[in-house]
């Protein structure tokens, strides 16, 4: 087994100011999204889009702003609603205490989808086209976030069997009897699968011309499946445990993602959203 390398969660101290690694990972995630989005809009399948306006740096700047807003608001509200609703109903001001931790990917995803829907309506762009542009740029940012979780020594995995040589002993992960057995470093599993692997698959898939909605659907389906699998190695939240059918909250939240992604890809492949995209162009 391995011992978790105790890493100071504070990366830089400037007098009374402390810059945390987790915050830096969020900044890295946003920077990666921006860099990849600029490259994405130059792909042949998007470079030919001229209606309602060509995709360029100004559009990417706007999408970036709205996406950050959606991640922060959606991620925090999603955590409060999905994981500890009872606590935040009785302590509503704690919803604002983001520095204490507590962000939900599924909430952040819904927040981004809502924010980009508003932006698409304001710019009269087809919403699914916007989602298709953004989707392949997300996974590497997710990978950065999981590295932040690992540095913080949080969201560790379930107890590993003795034949897992890379299992780690995480501080604060003791069982009820006081023992602290080695666990799966599930943060790194998520970094690899939901981050790197999903990015490579989506980026390659999106390089070829796709019908409106196919790339966004592939992201929902791909992330949902990979996250569902990794949840078998991740320790369920102590205040929730395993829910119905022995599934964690993360797995239950992935079920509608998988269904929605599969349905979106199915209907998109049949051109179900092409007419809507054309109508959006005609309304300009």
C-alpha positions in Angstrom: 0.0 0.0 0.0 1.0 3.7 -0.3 0.8 6.4 2.2 -1.0 9.5 1.1 1.6 12.2 0.5 0.6 14.9 2.9 0.4 18.0 0.8 -0.2 21.5 2.2 -3.5 22.6 0.7 -2.2 26.2 0.7 0.0 26.7 -2.3 1.1 30.3 -1.7 1.1 32.5 1.4 1.3 36.2 1.0 1.0 37.6 4.4 -2.6 37.1 5.6 -3.6 35.9 2.1 -3.5 32.2 1.5 -3.9 30.8 -2.0 -5.2 27.2 -1.9 -4.3 24.6 -4.5 -8.0 23.9 -4.9 -8.6 27.4 -6.0 -5.7 27.2 -8.4 -7.1 24.1 -9.9 -10.4 25.9 -10.6 -8.4 28.7 -12.3 -6.5 26.0 -14.3 -9.8 24.4 -15.3 -11.2 27.7 -16.6 -8.0 28.5 -18.5 -8.0 25.0 -20.1 -11.7 25.5 -21.1 -10.9 28.9 -22.7 -7.8 27.7 -24.6 -9.6 24.6 -25.9 -12.7 26.6 -26.9 -10.6 28.9 -29.0 -9.1 25.9 -30.8 -12.5 24.2 -31.0 -14.2 27.1 -32.9 -11.4 26.7 -35.6 -12.4 23.1 -36.3 -13.6 22.7 -39.8 -17.1 21.7 -38.6 -17.5 25.0 -36.8 -15.3 27.4 -38.8 -17.9 27.2 -41.6 -20.7 28.5 -39.3 -21.6 32.0 -40.3 -25.1 32.3 -39.0 -26.2 34.1 -36.9 -22.6 35.2 -36.6 -19.3 33.3 -37.0 -17.8 31.7 -33.9 -14.8 33.8 -32.8 -12.9 35.1 -29.8 -15.7 37.4 -28.7 -18.2 34.6 -28.6 -15.8 32.4 -26.7 -15.2 35.2 -24.2 -18.9 35.5 -23.6 -19.4 31.8 -23.3 -16.5 31.6 -20.8 -18.1 34.3 -18.6 -21.5 32.6 -18.5 -20.0 29.1 -18.0 -18.0 30.3 -15.0 -21.2 31.9 -13.6 -23.1 28.6 -14.1 -20.4 26.4 -12.6 -20.1 28.5 -9.4 -23.8 29.1 -8.8 -25.0 25.7 -10.1 -22.2 23.7 -8.3 -22.9 25.3 -5.0 -26.7 25.2 -5.2 -26.6 21.6 -6.5 -24.5 20.5 -3.5 -26.9 22.1 -1.1 -30.0 20.6 -2.8 -28.7 17.1 -3.7 -26.5 16.3 -0.7 -27.5 18.2 2.4 -30.9 19.9 1.8 -32.0 19.5 5.4 -29.0 21.3 6.8 -29.1 24.2 4.4 -32.9 24.7 4.9 -32.2 25.3 8.6 -28.9 27.2 7.9 -29.7 29.2 4.7 -26.8 31.6 5.2 -24.4 28.7 4.9 -25.3 28.4 1.3 -23.0 31.4 0.7 -20.1 29.8 2.6 -18.4 28.4 -0.5 -14.9 28.7 1.2 -15.9 25.8 3.5 -16.2 23.5 0.4 -19.2 21.7 -1.1 -19.6 21.8 -4.9 -21.6 19.3 -7.0 -20.5 18.5 -10.5 -24.1 17.6 -11.5 -25.3 20.9 -10.1 -22.5 22.7 -11.9 -23.4 21.0 -15.1 -27.1 22.1 -14.8 -25.9 25.6 -13.9 -23.7 25.8 -17.1 -26.6 24.4 -19.2 -28.9 27.0 -17.9 -26.4 29.8 -18.2 -25.6 28.9 -21.8 -29.3 28.6 -22.6 -29.7 32.3 -21.5 -26.6 33.3 -23.5 -27.9 31.4 -26.6 -31.3 33.1 -26.3 -29.7 36.5 -26.0 -27.4 35.9 -29.0 -30.1 34.0 -31.0 -27.9 30.9 -31.4 -29.2 27.4 -31.3 -28.7 26.2 -27.7 -27.6 22.7 -28.7 -25.0 24.2 -31.0 -23.6 26.1 -28.1 -23.5 22.9 -26.0 -21.8 21.1 -28.9 -19.0 23.8 -28.9 -18.5 23.7 -25.1 -18.8 20.0 -24.3 -15.3 18.8 -25.5 -13.6 21.6 -23.7 -14.9 20.5 -20.2 -13.2 17.2 -19.3 -9.7 18.5 -18.8 -11.1 21.1 -16.4 -12.8 18.2 -14.5 -9.4 16.5 -14.3 -7.9 19.5 -12.8 -10.7 19.6 -10.2 -10.1 16.0 -9.2 -6.4 16.7 -8.7 -7.5 19.5 -6.4 -9.6 16.9 -4.5 -6.6 14.6 -4.2 -4.3 17.4 -2.9 -7.0 18.3 -0.3 -7.1 14.6 0.7 -10.9 14.5 0.3 -13.4 12.4 -1.6 -11.3 9.3 -1.1 -12.3 5.9 -2.3 -13.7 2.8 -0.7 -11.5 0.3 1.2 -9.4 -1.6 -1.2 -8.5 -5.3 -1.2 -5.0 -6.4 -0.3 -4.1 -7.0 -4.0 -4.3 -3.4 -4.9 -0.7 -2.1 -4.6 -1.6 1.5 -5.3 -4.2 1.7 -2.5 -3.5 4.6 -0.1 -4.1 5.4 3.6 -5.8 8.8 3.7 -5.7 10.9 6.9 -9.1 11.2 8.5 -10.5 8.2 6.6 -10.8 6.0 9.7 -13.5 3.4 10.1 -15.9 3.3 13.0 -13.5 0.9 14.9 -10.7 3.5 14.6 -8.7 1.5 12.0 -7.5 3.3 8.8 -7.2 0.7 6.0 -5.8 1.6 2.5 -8.4 2.9 0.1 -8.7 3.4 -3.7 -7.4 6.8 -4.7 -10.7 7.4 -6.5 -9.9 11.0 -7.1 -7.2 9.9 -9.5 -9.5 7.4 -11.1 -11.9 10.2 -11.8 -9.1 12.4 -13.1 -8.1 9.7 -15.6 -11.5 8.5 -16.8 -13.8 11.5 -16.5 -11.0 13.9 -17.4 -8.3 12.6 -19.7 -10.1 9.6 -21.3 -13.3 11.5 -21.9 -11.5 14.5 -23.3 -9.6 12.4 -25.9 -12.7 10.5 -27.0 -14.9 13.7 -27.2 -12.2 15.8 -28.9 -11.7 13.1 -31.6 -15.4 12.6 -32.0 -16.1 16.3 -32.3 -13.5 16.9 -35.0 -15.6 15.3 -37.6 -18.8 17.1 -38.7 -21.7 16.1 -36.4 -25.4 16.9 -36.4 -26.6 19.4 -33.9 -26.8 17.8 -30.5 -24.6 14.8 -31.1 -21.5 16.1 -29.3 -23.4 17.4 -26.3 -25.2 14.1 -26.1 -21.9 12.2 -26.3 -20.6 14.2 -23.3 -23.7 13.5 -21.2 -23.6 9.8 -22.1 -19.8 9.4 -21.7 -19.5 11.3 -18.4 -22.5 9.6 -17.0 -21.2 6.1 -17.8 -17.6 6.8 -16.6 -18.8 8.5 -13.4 -21.2 5.7 -12.7 -18.4 3.1 -12.9 -16.0 5.1 -10.8 -18.6 5.5 -8.0 -18.2 1.8 -7.3 -14.7 2.7 -6.0 -15.5 6.0 -4.3 -16.6 6.1 -0.7 -20.3 7.3 -0.5 -20.8 10.5 1.5 -21.0 9.6 5.2 -24.2 11.5 5.7 -26.0 9.7 2.9 -24.4 6.3 2.5 -25.7 4.0 -0.2 -29.2 4.6 -1.3 -31.8 2.5 -3.1 -30.5 -0.6 -5.0 -27.1 -0.1 -3.3 -26.3 2.9 -5.4 -24.6 6.1 -4.3 -26.1 9.6 -4.8 -23.5 10.2 -7.6 -24.7 7.1 -9.4 -28.4 8.1 -9.1 -27.6 11.5 -10.5 -25.8 9.9 -13.4 -28.8 7.8 -14.4 -30.7 10.7 -16.0 -27.5 12.0 -17.6 -27.0 8.6 -19.3 -30.6 8.4 -20.5 -30.6 12.1 -21.7 -27.3 11.7 -23.5 -28.4 8.5 -25.2 -31.8 10.1 -26.3 -30.0 13.2 -27.5 -27.6 11.3 -29.6 -30.4 9.1 -31.0 -32.6 12.0 -32.1 -29.7 14.2 -33.2 -28.4 11.4 -35.5 -31.8 11.6 -37.2 -31.6 15.3 -37.7 -34.3 16.1 -35.2 -32.7 19.4 -34.1 -31.5 20.6 -37.5 -34.7 22.4 -38.4 -34.7 24.2 -35.0 -31.1 25.4 -35.7 -32.2 26.7 -39.1 -35.1 28.5 -37.6 -32.9 30.1 -35.1 -30.7 31.4 -38.0 -33.7 32.7 -39.9 -35.0 34.7 -36.9 -31.9 36.9 -36.9 
